[in-house]
Amino acid sequence: MFFAHERRRRGVRRVGVGVAGTGRMGRVHLANLTRRCAVAELACVFDADPDRAAAVAAEFGVPAAKTFDELVERCEGVVVATSTGSHAELTVAAAQAGRPVFCEKPLSLDRATTVSTIEAVEAAGVPLQVGFHRRFDPDWAAAAERIHAGELGEVTLFRTSLRDMTPPDPNFLSGSGGFFVDVTVHDLDVARWLVGEVVEVTARGAASDPAFAALGDIDTAVCVLRFANGALGVIDNSRSARYGYECSTEVMGTRATVRVEAPRPVEWRTPGLASYPLARDFEERYPAAYAAELDAFARSVRDGAATRCTGRDGLAAFDLALAATESWRSGTSIAI
Ligand SMILES: NC(=O)c1ccc[n+]([C@@H]2O[C@H](COP(=O)([O-])OP(=O)(O)OC[C@H]3O[C@@H](n4cnc5c(N)ncnc54)[C@H](O)[C@@H]3O)[C@@H](O)[C@H]2O)c1
């Protein structure tokens, strides 16, 4: 119904996606929709800053909608990559207009709003996918498949590291929901995905940079998890690792252990030294994952395929992030 004849290329019916929010993350999606995705393609953009929207529309060769409603009209599925505070309202508006929604994490900074958003989307009967990109990265997905097939035996230990090279813009930080909701939430989702439900969270945090302390936030944290199946987990996170962007995991089991590290496209060996390049940010580290999550979204729009990362998954990870925040503030362990 939506210009399907125009979107059919080499026998593949591509799904026209509208992107709301054309900042740091929105641009990652725009680049993927234009260059990497096989099923999803860019149909239209919208941003609260009309000058930014117009510039991005010209750059990517698509129309800029004047309103969010116009964006919804012009597409088959909506990507919400706006500042976190607007996710819930835009997601509900798109769903009630009958459009499936891909929403960046988190759905909201408020739990009640997160729940009412999920319920509104469920009532509208459209798919909702939350932006936990690691679930779509080929290496992480392959590890998950073998873990879920039981190749590790009983999982005993889970570890993840997520470290940014440099902190984001201070303007972003003030509306981010804080360290655990913005950063650790990715690892908490991965913990549930790879190992299972978490029953206890203990978190400690520190602000090595006074700018974070001034915001009442932290830039370094460690979380200890206890899983329902008896396994233990540890997550370490930093906003400014300085050497590069790191995102890695290790899951240990009674029969095997799996590690997912950054790929090494090239390694130089010189006397007494091996060196290889490190990714600088999430975009450089995960080009395939960010494209694959949008293609998965497009398949759920086009074919009704089940969403691999639902609003309920977003809520569960958000609840763990809130527990981590409470643990850090209170100095206690939080039972889930
Ligand atoms: N999945 C990931 O790996 C990942 C990484 C970074 C950011 N994010 C998420 O992406 C979202 C955006 O983050 P960012 O770093 O791109 O922020 P950003 O500040 O760079 O960009 C946000 C954009 O949204 C626009 N905007 C704000 N409110 C709007 C509204 N109501 N309607 C239309 N446009 C609006 C702003 O004008 C801006 O262009 C955040 O929720 C963040 O948590 C996810």
The ligand as an SDF file (V2000), in Angstrom:
LIG
                    3D

 44 48  0  0  0  0  0  0  0  0999 V2000
   21.2910    1.8800   21.0430 N   0  0  0  0  0  0  0  0  0  0  0  0
   22.3920    2.5720   21.2210 C   0  0  0  0  0  0  0  0  0  0  0  0
   23.4960    2.0500   21.1480 O   0  0  0  0  0  0  0  0  0  0  0  0
   22.2820    4.0360   21.5000 C   0  0  0  0  0  0  0  0  0  0  0  0
   23.4210    4.8480   21.4250 C   0  0  0  0  0  0  0  0  0  0  0  0
   23.2770    6.2150   21.6270 C   0  0  0  0  0  0  0  0  0  0  0  0
   22.0350    6.7540   21.9180 C   0  0  0  0  0  0  0  0  0  0  0  0
   20.9590    5.9320   22.0160 N   0  0  0  0  0  0  0  0  0  0  0  0
   19.6170    6.4760   22.3230 C   0  0  0  0  0  0  0  0  0  0  0  0
   19.1980    7.2620   21.2210 O   0  0  0  0  0  0  0  0  0  0  0  0
   18.4050    8.3690   21.6670 C   0  0  0  0  0  0  0  0  0  0  0  0
   18.9520    9.6540   21.0320 C   0  0  0  0  0  0  0  0  0  0  0  0
   20.2520    9.8520   21.5020 O   0  0  0  0  0  0  0  0  0  0  0  0
   21.2670   10.7800   20.6950 P   0  0  0  0  0  0  0  0  0  0  0  0
   22.6010   10.5630   21.2990 O   0  0  0  0  0  0  0  0  0  0  0  0
   21.0940   10.6110   19.2380 O   0  0  0  0  0  0  0  0  0  0  0  0
   20.7260   12.2460   21.1020 O   0  0  0  0  0  0  0  0  0  0  0  0
   20.9520   13.6000   20.3250 P   0  0  0  0  0  0  0  0  0  0  0  0
   20.7240   14.6760   21.3290 O   0  0  0  0  0  0  0  0  0  0  0  0
   22.2280   13.5810   19.5600 O   0  0  0  0  0  0  0  0  0  0  0  0
   19.7750   13.6560   19.2230 O   0  0  0  0  0  0  0  0  0  0  0  0
   18.4270   13.7270   19.5640 C   0  0  0  0  0  0  0  0  0  0  0  0
   17.6750   14.3700   18.3840 C   0  0  0  0  0  0  0  0  0  0  0  0
   16.2840   14.2670   18.6480 O   0  0  0  0  0  0  0  0  0  0  0  0
   15.6770   15.5260   18.3400 C   0  0  0  0  0  0  0  0  0  0  0  0
   14.4610   15.6100   19.1390 N   0  0  0  0  0  0  0  0  0  0  0  0
   14.3400   15.7650   20.4840 C   0  0  0  0  0  0  0  0  0  0  0  0
   13.0450   15.7400   20.8520 N   0  0  0  0  0  0  0  0  0  0  0  0
   12.3220   15.5470   19.7130 C   0  0  0  0  0  0  0  0  0  0  0  0
   10.9430   15.3890   19.4290 C   0  0  0  0  0  0  0  0  0  0  0  0
   10.0170   15.4330   20.3910 N   0  0  0  0  0  0  0  0  0  0  0  0
   10.5790   15.1980   18.1370 N   0  0  0  0  0  0  0  0  0  0  0  0
   11.5020   15.1580   17.1470 C   0  0  0  0  0  0  0  0  0  0  0  0
   12.8280   15.2760   17.3610 N   0  0  0  0  0  0  0  0  0  0  0  0
   13.2310   15.4710   18.6220 C   0  0  0  0  0  0  0  0  0  0  0  0
   16.7260   16.5610   18.6710 C   0  0  0  0  0  0  0  0  0  0  0  0
   16.4770   17.7830   18.0050 O   0  0  0  0  0  0  0  0  0  0  0  0
   17.9960   15.8460   18.1830 C   0  0  0  0  0  0  0  0  0  0  0  0
   18.2270   16.0930   16.8200 O   0  0  0  0  0  0  0  0  0  0  0  0
   18.4730    8.3690   23.1860 C   0  0  0  0  0  0  0  0  0  0  0  0
   17.2650    7.8520   23.6870 O   0  0  0  0  0  0  0  0  0  0  0  0
   19.6230    7.4110   23.5130 C   0  0  0  0  0  0  0  0  0  0  0  0
   19.3890    6.7000   24.7300 O   0  0  0  0  0  0  0  0  0  0  0  0
   21.0510    4.6030   21.7930 C   0  0  0  0  0  0  0  0  0  0  0  0
  1  2  1  0
  2  3  2  0
  2  4  1  0
  4  5  1  0
  4 44  2  0
  5  6  2  0
  6  7  1  0
  7  8  2  0
  8  9  1  0
  8 44  1  0
  9 10  1  0
  9 42  1  0
 10 11  1  0
 11 12  1  0
 11 40  1  0
 12 13  1  0
 13 14  1  0
 14 15  2  0
 14 16  1  0
 14 17  1  0
 17 18  1  0
 18 19  2  0
 18 20  1  0
 18 21  1  0
 21 22  1  0
 22 23  1  0
 23 24  1  0
 23 38  1  0
 24 25  1  0
 25 26  1  0
 25 36  1  0
 26 27  1  0
 26 35  1  0
 27 28  2  0
 28 29  1  0
 29 30  1  0
 29 35  2  0
 30 31  1  0
 30 32  2  0
 32 33  1  0
 33 34  2  0
 34 35  1  0
 36 37  1  0
 36 38  1  0
 38 39  1  0
 40 41  1  0
 40 42  1  0
 42 43  1  0
M  CHG  2   8   1  16  -1
M  END
$$$$
